[in-house]
Structures are given as structure tokens and as C-alpha cells.
Amino acid sequence: DVSPSLARRGFQYNVRAPANLDPTYAHPLLVVYAPAGHSAAQSESLTRLTTDATHRGFIVAYVGSSPLSQQKVIGLARVPKEVARSWCIDPNRVYATGHSDGGTVSTALALLKETKGIVSAIAPSAAGFSPKDLEGFQCPEPIPVMVMHGKRDTHFPGWGKEAALWWARCNACDLAKPPSPQDDGCITFAGCLPGGRTDYCEGAGMHEDWPPLRYRVVQF
């Protein structure tokens, strides 16, 4: 589905819904923002989130890429509202993920004053937020964050780990306690505020590699 109002702004997205969709039930929405140069269809092929997400009752919106600016991010924040014009969406269960530029958008939605509160959790991958960038923002209210980043990402080297620590501080996690290791190699910071779970998943990949964590993203 393509929203005419967003298409006029240069944004396009595709919607995937559960096979047993109940039009009277307010479904959770997962918005997947694309890496630079990727269409909505290409982002779907990269992330492969459709099956796991729709099996768990999510409606999924894959959003094609667009050159980023603060105003573009504010425009991309309209996607959940646009999807809700045609689909029954629970506004309190709107989540964002995406790779590279898509991870940057997901992060920005939780930080910009114009977009705070639109999403209830984020799972950015290979996001383009440096430690210095993050220092320029005030912490939002506690929000679940799952940061994914590759060890061999030379485009944004080490930024994922620094971002996870920044979010852990924002979510008032207890950094004096060692994070809990998970079976999939991710870690969960200890003692975070309610609603502020913070996870960090560092894979072996390079910048262009979407991590093999699609089930975990949906579960998170």
C-alpha cells in the first residue's frame, strides 16, 4: 500500500499483515525503515522480518529510503498514522527498526522533540549516531532499546557499543553490574527503569550486513 500524502513527499511503503488478520483488533505495528538506496521491497528482502512478525500478530510497514534530514525524519514519523488510516493499529504498540539509515531514523524518532512518543520501542541496526551526536540530545522517557552493530563496521566503528551505553545511562540501568549475556550473543543491561530495557547485540558483520536476529527483533 502506498499513501498518496506520503508519496507526494517522496516516501513510499509496503504493508504486510497476518493471514488471519482481525479487522476489529488493534494490532501492533512494526515499522521497518530502509538503508540508503533501498526500496521498501529491497528492505523487506534484506531484513526478512515478515514471517516472524506477522505470525506474532504484527502488521509490518516497510518504508523505502529517502535522503535524510531532520525534516525528512519528521515526515517519516507520519508513517504509523498513515498506516492507521487503513489498518486497525494500537497506537501504544508502534515499534521501529531498520538498518544503517533505517537505524538512524529509528533512533531519531525516539530522540527528536517533534517525534518523541510516536514509537514505544526501537531496535536500530548500524545506526549513524556517533557518541558526540547522542551527547547533543536530552534523554527521553525510558524506552526499550535494542542496539545492533557489527564488529567489522568500518563506516561507524564502535558507534553501536557507545550508543548502547548512552541508552543504558538514559534508562538508568545499573552500569556497575555486569550485563546479562543471552543465548544469541546479545547482552541485557541490569537494573534499568521499568519500560527501559536496554540490549546490545554485537555481531561479526560489516556495515552492510543486517544481523541474523530477526526472531529476536520481533520478540524484543
N, C-alpha and C positions, 0 to 999 in steps of 0.2 A: 504494500500500500504506500502511496506517495501523497503526502499532504500538499495541496496546492499552495497554501500560505507559506510553508517552509520551502517548497520547490522554487518559489519566486525569490527566496533569499539564497538560493544555491544549495540547499540542503535536501537530501533525499534519504528515505529509509525504507526498509522492508520489515514487515511484521510476520512473525511465526507464532502460532497459537497451538495449545494442546488439541489432540484429536477429539478428546471428549469435552471440549470447551462448554462451560455452562454460562450462557449469556447473562444470567441473573446473579452470578457470583463475582465479587470483586477480586480479580486475580492480581497476584504480584506481577510487577513489570521489571524486566531486566533490560536495560539499555546498553548496547554494545557500540562504543564509538571506535571508528576505524583508524588504522595508521595512515599516515600521509600517503596520498596516491591510491588508496584502496577504495573501491566502491563498496556499497553495502553487501553485495553478493560475495565479493572477494574477502571481506572481513568475516563473513559467515563461514567461508571455506577455511580461513586461517584459524579461527577460534574454535570452531566445531562445538559450539555450546547448545545448539538447537535441541538435540535429542535429550540430553540430560536435563535441560531447563524445562522443556515442555512436559516431560514425563513427571516432573515435580510440580506441575500446575502453573508455571510461569508463562506469561506472554513475553516474547522477546522482540525487541526492536533493534535492528542493525542499521546504524546510521553511517552513510558514506562520508568520506573525508572532505574537508574544505580547508583552505589556508587559514591558519589560526590567528586570532587576535582576541582581545578581551571582548569586543562586541560580538565576534563570531561565537565565542563560548556562551555568551548570554543568549544568543539566538538558538544555539544547540540545546540550551536548557529548556527550551519550549517543547522539545520532543515528547516528554511524558504527557503534557497537557494535550498535545495534538493527538497522540495515540488514544487518549481517554475520550476523544470525541467519537471514536468508532468502536472502542472496546471497553468493557467494564473493568476498570483498573482501581485497585486500592491505593489511594494517594499516600498512605502511610507505609507502603511496601514498594517503593520505587528504588531500584538499585542501579549502579553504573559500573561498568568495567570497560576495558579497551586496552589496546597495545600501542606503545610509542605515542604518537599524537593522541590516540584514543585514551591512553593512560593519563596524558596531560589534561585532557578535557575532564575526565572523571575526577581527577584531583581538584581541578579548578572549580568544579561545581560545588564541592564541599567547602571551598575557601572564599570565593568571591562574595562580597556582601550582597550583590544582586541575585545570587543563586543559592545561597545557604538555605538549607531546609528542604530543597527540592528532592534530594536523594537521601535515603535512610542508611545506606552503607555503600562503600566503594571498594573496588578491587583493581587498582591500576597496575599495569604491566609496562616496564621500561619507560616510565613517565619522564618527561623533560622538565622536572622541577629540581633545580640544584639546591644544596643546603642554603646558599645565600638567598635564593628565591623564596624559600619557605620562611626564612627569618623575617621577611617583609610582611608576613601575614599574622594576624591575631588568631589564636586557636579558636575554632568553632566549638559549639557544644559537643559533648562526647558523641562520637560516631564510630561504628565498626569500620576498620580499615584493614585490608589485606594487600600488602605491597609485594609485588613480584618483580624480580630483576635478575638478569643473567650475570654470572661471574665474568664472562668474556665480553660484556657490553663495553666497547671502547668509545661508543658515542656519548654515553652518560655514565662514565666509570664510577662505581661506588655510590651513585646517587640513590639507589633503592635502599641500601642499608641506612644511609643518613636520613632518608625520608621516613623509614620505619621508626627510627629513634625519635624523630621530631613528632610523629603522631603518637608515639608511646608517651612522650612528655605531655603532649596536649591532652591525652586521655588519662593522665595522672596514673600511669602504670608504675609499678614499683621497680625501678631500674636497678635497685640494689639486689634484687632476687634474680637468679638466672632464668631466662625464658624456658618454657616447657617445649622440648622437642616433640614433633609429631611424626607419625609413621612415614609421611610423604616427604620428609626433609624440611618442612616448614617449622617455624618456632612461633609460640604464642607468649607474648609478654605477660608477666604476672601482675596481679593486683590492680588491674585497670578499673576505672569507674564503671558502674553499670551502664550498659549501652556503648562502651568504649573499647571493646575487644580489639586488640591490635596484633596482627600476624605479619611475619616476614618470611617470604619464600624465595630463597636464592638458588636458582638453577645453574646449570653448567653452560647455558646457551649464550649466543651473541645477541647483539641488539635486535636483529631482525627476527629472532626466534620467540614465538609465542610458547610459553611453558606448557608442559603436558599436565595441566592441573585443572582441566575443565570441570571434572566432577567436584573438586574441592571448591572452585569458584562458586558453583551453584549451591553447594552445601553451605558455604560461608554466608 
